[in-house]
Amino acid sequence: MATNVTAPAPPGPLKRWLMAIRVPTLPAAVVPVLVGSATAFADGFFRPLVFLAALLAALLIQIGTNLANDYFDHLKGADTPERLGPTRVTQSGLIAPATVRRAMLLCFGLAALCGVYLIIIGGWPILLIGVLSIASGILYTGGPFPLGYNGLGDLFAFLFFGVIAVVGTDYLHIGAFRLTALLVSLPVAMLVTAIIVVNNLRDAPTDRKAGKRTLAVIFGERFARIEYATLVLGAYLLLPAMWWGGAVSPFALLPWLSLPLALPLLRTVWTEQGRVLNLALRGTARLHMVFGALLALGLILT
């Protein structure tokens, strides 16, 4: 006897946009601003309005980048029904491509408006950082030489969502580029890059078919697993090295409390493949947030 199966109802407008902006990835924008502000706070410098403006600009650039990825990956055919990751709203038809493109441009435009205030505070270095950040967000998957399609996505994440974001935030509070900010940016950069590595490891089979040459495609999935382990473990090992070197106080070792979150992720990424890595992706984003919050707390306690 035939059985009637009711198809699941399509997500509502709010849920569609939450899927589009990829809420689980937003800590990648929050953590660098927290850590950069905490670094300045530790030395007696903190500007509340600068913190809020920098945080809003970072979130808008992250959301704009996510929308750009959704839109340009669809245009380039990288997102197919075989995709193992979360649903992409453009490829699935949940939101029209033109609407996603307009939302992307709106986010980058609002980020630029926030940047006007930050440029007044920080001058031409912040203008340069802002222009490069927005341009890279678009060129990650767009343009004639998309970074994410040519093995440069990991470097992009390391620099713009790690080093530049932390150092730039510290600069806005203090007015100078400092070695301390550069050092504490490195573990943040490592963990945010680890998020990209899991994503690329999961998508390696479909990316290979689509001609998307991530490092996981160029050098193989074993390389991606080694890269992930190096980034995660390196983030933890850098902290005692910085303490022994006198760059930070013992409170900066607080992120070691998050190690129980990291160990299962290392095991999953090393042994699993396919959709199971979606759990590792979310877990790595959560680890990045917890690690970063503990690092910021340690700096503030200093």
LUMTIGU-692594 format. One record per residue (C-alpha): residue in three letters; z, y, x. Coordinates in pm, whole numbers, plus 50000, padded with zeros to 5 digits. Each point is the difference from the previous one (the first is absolute). Example, Ala and Ser with C-alpha at 12.3 -4.5 7.8 and 13.67 -1.06 7.14 Angstrom:
BEGIN
ala507804955051230
ser499345034450137
END
This chain:
BEGIN
met500005000050000
ala499025034250135
thr502815023450097
asn499735037449958
val501145017950314
thr500735036949966
ala498745020250294
pro502625022350161
ala499895035849884
pro498525024250254
pro502525022550173
gly500665033949844
pro498935032950161
leu503315005450182
lys500024965250147
arg496385003750108
trp500815031150199
leu503114984250149
met497764971550114
ala497515025150141
ile502525019450207
arg501614967250121
val503655009349959
pro501284972750241
thr498145017350286
leu501595034349949
pro502974993650233
ala497425002250279
ala499895037349924
val503725004849938
val501474983150310
pro498375022050269
val501205031849826
leu503514985849970
val500134989950366
gly498425032150129
ser502415021049794
ala502974979150113
thr498975004750364
ala500085037649951
phe503254998349800
ala501684981350286
asp499425030550221
gly501195024849740
phe496645009649849
phe499074993349639
arg497905020049753
pro500314986749644
leu496785016449875
val498104986850300
phe501324965149928
leu498915001649634
ala496575014650078
ala499364974950278
leu501104971149778
leu497765011149713
ala497025005450231
ala500494965750159
leu500194982949660
leu496875017849878
ile498084990250314
gln501154963849961
ile498964999249633
gly496705017150081
thr499334974450273
asn500774971349762
leu497625014149740
ala497335005450267
asn500364963750109
asp499694988149640
tyr496905021449943
phe498134994650328
asp500794962650024
his498404996549658
leu496915019450107
lys499644979150316
gly500464967049817
ala503144990150189
asp501934993949677
thr498654969549821
pro501354975949736
glu501044977950294
arg502515026350113
leu503504985550052
gly501965032349995
pro501255021049709
thr497405011549747
arg497875029550108
val499455023349705
thr496475010750091
gln498614965350070
ser501664985549689
gly498685027749774
leu503455012149897
ile499215035650111
ala496525014750038
pro498895006450362
ala499375037149932
thr503535003649863
val501504983250306
arg497965022950224
arg501215031149816
ala503624988050023
met499564994150373
leu498675035350053
leu502795014549786
cys502674982650210
phe498495012250326
gly499635034949854
leu503665001249894
ala501014987150343
ala498055028850153
leu501885024649778
cys503314986150125
gly498535003150346
val499535037649962
tyr503785004749998
leu500444975550286
ile497325018050204
ile501865032849949
ile503094982950143
gly498384979850278
gly496785018450085
trp496714985750125
pro501394966050116
ile500904992249638
leu496595012049883
leu498384975950246
ile502274971349896
gly499345006549631
val496235001750036
leu499894968450210
ser502324981449761
ile497925008049692
ala496734993250181
ser501284966650127
gly501224990749652
ile496445003849872
leu498304985450307
tyr502254969249998
thr497534983549763
gly497475028149937
gly497335017250203
pro497334986250233
phe502564984450237
pro503014989149791
leu503034993550220
gly501224970049803
tyr496584983350022
asn499755003650377
gly503304986850133
leu501755033850009
gly502174997049689
asp503054987950192
leu499765028850247
phe499595024649712
ala503184987649832
phe501964999750327
leu499065035850084
phe499905018149666
phe502674981649799
gly502224994850302
val499855021550311
ile498375031649865
ala501985000049674
val503414996750172
val499265023650288
gly498375025349768
thr502975000049763
asp502445005150287
tyr497805028350130
leu500085017549662
his503805000850005
ile500455009550366
gly496795017250109
ala499384978550308
phe498524966150081
arg502734977650142
leu500104967050186
thr502864987649782
ala497885003149687
leu497144981850171
leu502274971350100
val501574995049657
ser496535001649843
leu498894968450180
pro501994973949800
val499015018149679
ala496354998650108
met500294963050087
leu501334989849660
val497545020949799
thr497184984450203
ala501444965549924
ile499345007249631
ile496315005150078
val499934968350210
val501304978249713
asn497475015549765
asn497144993250242
leu501204964650075
arg500014991749629
asp496555015349945
ala498354986750318
pro497784973949823
thr498655024549740
asp499795028950251
arg497904978050228
lys497514994149718
ala499895037049913
gly499455010850360
lys503375017450024
arg500924995650367
thr503785002850012
leu501824987250307
ala500814968349805
val496254994549958
ile498985010550352
phe502654980450192
gly501014973849745
glu502944992649777
arg502164986050279
phe499685033450178
ala501125017749682
arg503094977949978
ile500885007050363
glu499415037149941
tyr502344999649701
ala502784982450190
thr499605023850295
leu500245030749777
val503024988249801
leu502004986350293
gly498955029550216
ala501475024349746
tyr503414983550037
leu499834996450379
leu499135036650052
leu503325011549853
pro502344985650268
ala497515010750266
met500215035949876
trp503794997949984
trp500304986550354
gly497655027450113
gly502255026449847
ala497435012449749
val502114991049694
ser503604991449918
pro501294965149905
phe499725010049633
ala496224997150039
leu500534962250016
leu500834999549627
pro496494987549911
trp500974966550154
leu501864994349673
ser496594995149841
leu499104970750228
pro500824974149726
leu497135015349802
ala497624997350293
leu500504963750102
pro498704983749678
leu496995023550011
leu499184989150354
arg500114963749892
thr497815006249693
val497355019650187
trp499904974250280
thr499604969749772
glu498395011249673
gln496675013749884
gly498355011949680
arg501895014149703
val503404990450142
leu499545028950243
asn500275024249708
leu503734992650009
ala500055006950373
leu498135032549941
arg502585012649752
gly502804987050220
thr498665018150306
ala499785032649804
arg503614994749889
leu501054992250359
his498325032050119
met501975020149743
val503374983850076
phe499495001650377
gly498955036549979
ala502885009949772
leu502514983550235
leu498405016950300
ala500195033949827
leu503654993349912
gly500764990750360
leu498445032150125
ile501945020849746
leu503274983450102
thr499205009450358
END
